Every structure is written in structure tokens, then in C-alpha cells.
């Protein structure tokens, strides 16, 4: 089933990219990587995908998008079906529906209601029973989930579906409808969360909106009361939307769209991205770089920005100003990671503020009898956070050893003594310093091992048949070489003095992540990795 859904999504994107219906043979070649596909063969390959997805239709031998029904209906003439589900868990892939409640609104008046329990075929978790008040004994004689969903679809007919946090409820409903009919629901869906955020702002939980609007029914984590409360909230929100000029269901859906969903209109900027590793740069109207990222699959990664409803604020701002996406295809994810680091150090894009900033790194070093925080490179670093480094330095006051970890046992004993003596404030300060020192010591030990290592990592190059050899020695990626087919991998690495520069530390930590969880295409051709210190 998942393969079919993925194929349908790719087919929808292909039609959008071509800005119109696509010939069956062209669509089959794109989806199935065929060198050629006669029309009859193409139709047979695509038939199940098109038939199973309500977004797609045949226009002769062309695959086209079906028009969404109900989108242009005037608000006062539309039929809304406001529904709520109670489920056995939060994941649509693992949990089941256990109750469905709905109200039907026509001509902006409630005209009917629907309520049914659904037997999920498994015991309810205690937390679900405590939240909803539904017990296992209540579900034993309830219809099975497919029968309950079928009854709900009959009640709803061709109405416009409405739910509070619709993404959650639609995930469960779509899964069951797919099992029943082989198709997903294709009509418009209104999310009262997004609509409320746009029209009234503030916190928009169902309980808070119910209190704000003074609904006659108060939500109580049961499906029908929650649906009734949502229906009352919908009517109030429709009134506010009409004040802003909304006239149709499509206008309402546009207002309800989250920011990421509105950014969906820019998805054509990612059309043509290959399914290859590489780096990508978001650029604004002045061609300034807003954000830099890397991907194992450029196409999938770039598509995700225009589907996800949640990006961190800096990336959301970059997407809002986005005018062009530049991508550079590379041979492997490792090479893409190293190129991303180089670009981050060189360009310092604003939306990558959480990424590595070598100019802000600090080190611990000895100054007389004290351990101080310094910007001068030393074996004790680099450390990404100055505050963390300062706490670790305070923990090391009076410490004379050469290994940071050696101070931890005595510090833990001191912490235990302070707790026994009821000196809780002193104990809390020391606890925070010990926690910072543990993080710093682990990082320093890992970096020191890597600085003493000599490695040759081999991964595919962009050119077919060629490979890229990454030579790691002296605490840095010393060189990257392209190897022709059948060319031997370098076996002799120069013995370089360890580097403590922050840029090189970022490279080492990146290499370390790939050594810990190597992708299948990465080969460690030569390795001399220092053992961990005792």
C-alpha cells in the first residue's frame, strides 16, 4: 500500500511540474525508470495507482489531476461534516479508532448528528480509558472499525470535512477509507486549529476556543461532544472569515492553511532535483544565501520542506523569502556533509544559526594554577558553548591532571558529601558543573582519538565508476582524491602534527558520525584508530 501511495504522490508532483496532464508513456518512464514504455504497457502499469487515488483521473491516454469537489461552494450553501475521533493511541500506523462523533451543518445550521463506538479488536490502554471514560466492556458489542467508518461516510456523504487538528484525525480516517475503498478522500478539509490561529490568534486548543466563544457544549474527550463544540466554533470562525472577505469553501481552506502549507505554492522551485546526494542553497530575490543543507536524496529532502507543517522559525523565515534553490550533486552523503561544512564556514547563512560556528568555539587551557576558558586552540577543545566551558572550568578548580575525566570521581564524591550535609544549593551548583564537565570530557576524548587516527574512507564519486578517497590524518581531512576505475586506494598517509583548529574539529566529528553508523556505500579502506583512553 505504501509503495502505491508513494507512486501516487510522485505522479501528482510530475503533473504539477509539467503544469498539465502527462502522457501515460512519459509518466511510466518517470515513475518506473523505464527506457521506453508503449502506451498500452504504460496504462497497465499506472492503472492501479490512478484508480486508487482520487486526486488522479484518466483523460484519454493522459494522466491528469481531478478537480477537488466542493471548493467553490459558497459558505452559506456548503454542507460541513464536523467530526472527531477517539483513538487507542497517537500513531495512525499502530493505533485504532475507538469512537466517532460528528455533526452535519447545512446553510450554517446544525441539521444532524452521528455517534458510534468502534471495536478496535484490542484492549484499551489505561491512560486512554482514564482520558475518555471508555471501558473495554463498552466496546465489546460495538461495530468493528471498518463498519463504523462506513456508517460515518454514509452520514457525511459529500460534505466538506472539518476537524480540530485535522491532520491527526485525517491520518486515521484516510487509512481506514483506503482499506475500505482502495482510495483516499480527495475533497477539501478544514482545520479549525489553523483557522483559529489565523483569525483570532493566541492559544487555540479546543478547550480554550470553547471557553473563548462560550459554546453550549464543552469538550470532554468524547467524540460527539467534541464534534459539537468544534461545530459551534466553526460557525463563529466562518463569521470572522466572512468579515475578511471569505465567500467560498476554498477561501476558508486558504485561511485555515498553516504557514508551511501556504509555502507549498513554492514547491515548483524544487522540481527537477535529482535523487542523488548533494548540498542545496536557498537564495532570496537578491541571490543571497539564506540557508544551506545537505541530503542523501536531494529530491526527497527538498520536497519535505513544502509538505511539512512544522519547521523551526529560522527555516520558516528562509522559506518565506525563498526565490531560488540551487543544488550541487555529489557522490556520497559524506562528501555532501564536508561540502556543507565548508559552505557554512564560508557563507554563515542566517537560518543556519544553530549549525557549527567555529568563530564562537572556545577551549580550556591551563593558566598558572587555574583552568581558564580561552579562544586560543588547545588539546582541550574546541567546545561549542562558552557557558558549558565556563561551568567545566569551575569544576576543575584546583585540578592538576592531564585527563579531564580523571577529575570526575572526586567531584562526584564531593557532590555526595554536600548532599549528606544538606548543603543543597552548593550541591546543585556542583551538579551542574559536573554535568558540563562530563559533556566536555567526552567530546575532548573523542576528538583526541580522532586526531591520532589515520583513516582512508572510500565512497562513490559523481562520475560513474569513479571513487573518492578521503584521507584523514593529523586531526583533519587532509585531502580528497578522485580514484579512476581499478585505481588502488592510497595505503600510505603522511604523519602530520595534530590540528586543533575548530574547522578541522567539525570535520572530525562529521567523520566520526559516519564511522559510528556507516552508510552501505562507505568503505573504510585503511584504519588506524587510537583506542579509547582508560
N, C-alpha and C positions, 0 to 999 in steps of 0.2 A: 504493500500500500504506500509506504513512504517513498519508494522509487517512483511510483506513479505521480504522487504529489509533487516531487522534485521536478519531474519531467514537465508537468503542467505549469509550474512556476517558470521554468526556463522557456517554455513555449509562449507564455504570456509576455515575458520580457522581450523575446525575439520579435513578436508582433508590435510591441510598443517601440522597439528600436527601429523597426522598418517603417513605423508610422502608418501601418495599414495591414491588410490581410497578406499572408505569406503563402506562396505556392507549397503544396504538400511535399514535393520532392526537395525543395530548399529547406523546409522545416525538418524533414527526416535527416538530411545530411548534417544539419547543425546539431540536432539532439543526439544522434547515434554515431557521429563521426564516420559517416559513410563517404566513400569516394564518389559514388553515384547511386541514385535511387529512382527507378522508374515510378511513375505516378501511382500505379496500382499497388506496388510494394510499399511505397511511402504511406498511402492511405491505410493499408492494413497495419503498418507499424504504429501509426498515430491514432488509429480508431479508438482504442480503449482509453487513451489519455484524453482525447477530445470528448468522448461520450461521458466520461466520469467526472468532468469538471464543468460546472455550469457557467464558468466565465468564457468558455470556448464553444464555437459553433463552426460547422462547415458552410462555406459559401461556394458551392460547386467543388472544385479541386483546390480551393484556398481555405486556410485556417484563419478565422477572424475572432475578434472579441465580441461576446454578446453584450448588448446594452443592458445596463443594470435597471431592473424594473422598479418603478415607484419613485425614482429620483426626482422627477419633475412634477410630482403631485403637489398641489397647493397644500399648505399645512392644515387648513380647516377642512380639507376633503380627504386627507390621508387616514388610513387605518393603522394605528400603532398597537403593537403587541408588546407590552412591558412584562418582562419575565425575570424570575430569579431562581437560581438552583441552590440546593444544599447538597454537598458532596462529602464523600468519605475521606477526602484528603485534598491537597493543593495541586497535585500534578495530574493533568488530564491523561497522561500516559499510564499512570499507576492507579489512580483513584476512580470512583464511580459516582454517578448521580444517585442520590437517595431521596430527593424531593424536588418537585417542580411546581412553581406557582406563577400565575400570570393574570394580567387584566387586559382587556381589549378596550381601546379608546377610539371612538369614531366621532367625527365632527367635534373634536375636542371635548367629548363627554364619555365617561366610562359606560360601556354597554354590556360587559360580561366579565366573568372571572373563571379561572381554571385552577384546580389544585389536585395533586396526586402525590402519594408516596411512591417510591420505586425501590424494588428489592435489589440491592447490589450484589447479592449472592455471596456476601462475606460479612462477618461480624463488624459492627461499628467500633471504632476506637473510643476509648473513654472520653477523650477530650472532645470528640465530635458530639457524643451524647450529652456531655455537660454543657456544650455551647448551644445546641439546638433543642434539647429536651426530647429528641427522638431516641427511642429504645429499639433494640433488636426485635423485641416482640411486636412492635408496631409495624415492622417491615415484612414479617413472615408471610402475611396474606396479601401484601401489596403486589401489583403487577411487576413483572420484570422490567428492567431499564428500557429495552427496545420497545416494549408495549407502551410504557409511559411516555416515551419520546414521540411515538407515533400518534398517541392521543393528543399531545401538545401541538404537534404540527397540524393536525386536523382542526384544532381550536384556533390556531393562529392564521391558517390559510395563507394568503399572500400579503399579510400585514408587514409593516416595517418593524423590525425587531428593535427593542430598546432594553438596555440593561445598565445597571450601575457597575462600573468597571467591566465593561462588556468583553474585554479581551479574555478575562478569566472564564466567564460563562460560555462564551462562544467556542472556546477551546474544547470544552466538554461536549457541547451541543454538536459542533462540527464532526467530532469523532463518531458520535452515535449516528448522526444522519448519514455519514459516509458508509457506515456499516449497513444501514438500512437500505439506502437507495443507490449507493455507489457514487453519489455526488455530494459536494458540499453546498451549503446555502450560498446563493450569489447575490441576494438583494442587499439594499443598504442597511446598515446597523448604526443606531445612535447610542453613544456612550454618554450617560448623564454626568459622569465624572468630568470628562473633557469639556462638556457643555457648561457645567457649573464653574469650572476653573476660568473659562473664557468670559463668562457673563457676570459672575459675582465675585470670583477670586477667593482667597483665603483657603481654609481647610475645607475639604469637600467630601468627607466621609458621609455615608448615608445617614447616620445618626445626627451629625451636625447640620446637614441640609434639612433634615426633617424638623429639627428644633428651630432653625432659622426661618423656615417657611410656615411653621405651625401646622404640619399635616395632621389630619384627623386620625390616621393610622401611624403608629410609631413602630419602627423596625425592631425586630426581636430575634433575628437569626432563624426565622421560619420563612419558607419560600413565599407563601401568599401575602402575609402582612408586609414583607419587604418589597414585594412587587407592587402592592397597593400604595405604599409610601413613595416608591420610585415613580409611580404613575402620577401622583399628585405633584411631585417635584418637577416631573417633565412638563406638566401643564403650566406651572409657574415659569419655567425656563423658556418655554415656547413664547409666552407673553413677552419676556425680556428680549428674546431673539427677534420678534416681530418689531419691537421698538427700534432695533438696529437695522431693520430693512429686510429681514429674512422672510421669504414668501413661500419657498418650496422645501421639500424634504432634503433636496440636495444642499440648499443653503444651510439647513440645520446640521447636516453631516459635516459641512465645511467648518462651521463654528465649533462643532464638537471635536474636530480633529486636533490631536496633540501637535506640538511643535515639530516633532520628528516626522509625523505624518504629513504635515504641510511641506516639509523638506523633501518628501517623496517626489514632488514635482521636479526636483533636480536630478532624478535618478538617471536621466539620459546622459549626464556627464560621465557616468561610469560605463556606458555602453562601449563594447569593443575591448574591454580589459581582458587579458588572457588568463587562462587557468594555470599560471606559472608563478614561481616565487619572484619576489621583487620588492621594490620600495615605491611609495607613492607620495606625492606632494599636493596638498590642497593650496590653490592660488586664488587670490581675490581679483577684483576688477583692475587693480594696478599691477597685477602679476607678482605681488608679494607673497611669499610662502607663509601660510597660516598654520600648517600642521604637516608633520612628516610621520609616516608609519611604514611598517614592513608587513609582509604577508607571505604565507606559504602558498596561498592561492589568491592572486590579486583580484580575480573576478568575484569570488565569494566574499572576500573581505570588504571590497568596495560596495557590493550590493547590501551588505549588512548595515551600512550607515544610513541607508534610505528605507530600511524596514524597521529597525529597532525604534522603540518609543522612548528609550532612555539612553542618553549619552551624558557624560559629565559636562558641566556648564561650559568649560573652555572649548570643548569639541563642538558643542551645540552652537556656540558663537561662531566658530570657524565654518561650520556647515551653513549658517545663515549668510555669511559673507562669501561663500564659495562661488566662483565663476568658472574655474577650470581645474581638472585633475590631470596631473602629469604622473605617468608611471614609467618605471625603468625595470625591465625584465632582467633577472639574474639567474644564475644556475642553481642556487640552493638557498634554503632558508638561512643557513649560516652566513653565506655571503651577503644576503639581504640584511641580516642583523648588523654586520660590520659596516655596511654602507649606511644604514640608518644612523648608527652612532656617529659616523663621520659627518653626515648632514646635520645632525642635531648639534654637534660641536661647532660646526661652521655657521649654520643659519640661526640657531636658537629661536625657533618659532614660538610665538606667544602661547599657542594652545598646547605645546609640549612642556609646559612649566613643571609638570610632575616628573618629567624624564631626567636623565642624568645631566647634571650641571657641574662639570669639572671645576669651573671657576669658583664654585662655592664649597668645594671639598676642603676638609681640614685634616690635620694629622695630630697625633700625640707624640710628644718628644720630651726628653729629659732636659731640664734646665737647672743645673746645680742639683739640689736635693729634691726638686719638685718635678712633677709631671704637668706639662702645660699643653694647651691647645694652640696649634700653630698652622699657618698656611704653607710652611716650608715642608717639602716632601721628606718623609722618613719611613722606616720599615713599619711603623705603627699607623697604618692608614693606606689609602685615604678613607675618610669617614664622611658619609653624605650629610649628616645632620650635626650642626655645631652644638645644639643643646644636648644631644646624646653624647657627644665627645666631652663636653664640659662635665656632665654627670660622671662619666667614666673616669675623667682625670681626678675628680674629687674622691672617688672611691679608691684611687691608687695613691692617695696622700701617704707618704712615708714608705712606699713600696720601692724595693731596691733590685728586684729580679729583672730578668730579660724576657720572660714569657708572661704575657698578661694573664693567662689562665691560672698561673701559679698563685695569684693573689686571691682567687675566689674562695678556696676552702676557709682561710682565716676570716674573710669577710662574712661568710655565712655563719661561722661560729659566733662572731661578734653580734650579728643580727639576732641569733637565738638568745644570747645573753641579754640584749636590750629588751627583747620580748618578755623574758622571765622576770626582769626587773621592772616591768610595767612602764617602760620608757617608750610609749607607743609613737610619739611624734618623732623621736630620734630613730626609732626602728623603721618608720615609714620613709624617712629621708634616705636611710641606708638601703632599704629595699629597692627604691627607685634607682639608686646609684649602681647597685649590684646588677639590676636588670639591664641597665645601659652598658655596663662593662661586659656582661655576657654576650650581648649582641656584637659589640665592638671586637671582643676577643675572638669570637667565631669567624667574623669577617676577616680579621687580620691573619688568623691561622690559615684560612682557605686561600687567601691571596699569597701568603708566603709559600705554600705548597706549589701553587701555580707558577710563582716566579722562579722556582728551582726546577720546574719541569721542562722537558724538551719533547715536543709533540709534532707530529705531522698528521694533519687531518685532510682527507681527500673527499671531495664532493663533486657532483656533475658541474660542468661549465654550461654556459648558454649555448655554445656551438655543439651540435650533435657529435657524440663520440669523444669529445674532449673532456678533460677533468681539470679541477682547480685544487692545488695543493696549498694548504695554509700551514706555514711553518711558525710554530710557537716556541720561542726561546728567549731567555733574558727578560722575562716578565712582560712580554709584548707579542703581538702577531708581527713577527719580524719581516715576513714577506709573503706574498701570494703569487704563485706561479701557475701558468696555464700549461697543462701537460697534453701533448698530442696523443692520439691513439697509440697504445703499446709503449709509450714513453715511460721508463721506470720512475717510481716515486723517489724523491730525494731521501737518502738514508743518513746523510751527514749534516748535522746542524751546527752552526757556529756557537761557541760558548761565549755568550755576551754577559756583561755585568747586569745584575738585576735593575730594572727600571721601576721607580716609584712614582712616576708621573701619573696624574689622575686619569688622563685619556687612556693610557695603557691598562690601568686597573679596570676600567669599564670593559675593555676588550677581553681581558682575562675572565671577568665574571660572566660575560656572554659565552665565551668558550666553555666555561665550567658548566653552565646550564645545558649546553648541548652534550657535554660528556656525561652528565648525570642521566639525561633522557635522550639518547641519540636517535635521530630520525633514521629510517631504514636506508636512505641514500648516503649517509655519512659513514666513512670508514676511517678508523684510527690506524693509519699505516705504520706508524712508529711511535712508541710511547716510552718515556722515562719519567714517571710521575713520582715525586717525592712522597714517602709515606707520611701519614699524619703524625704530628708530634705526640708524645706520650702525655 
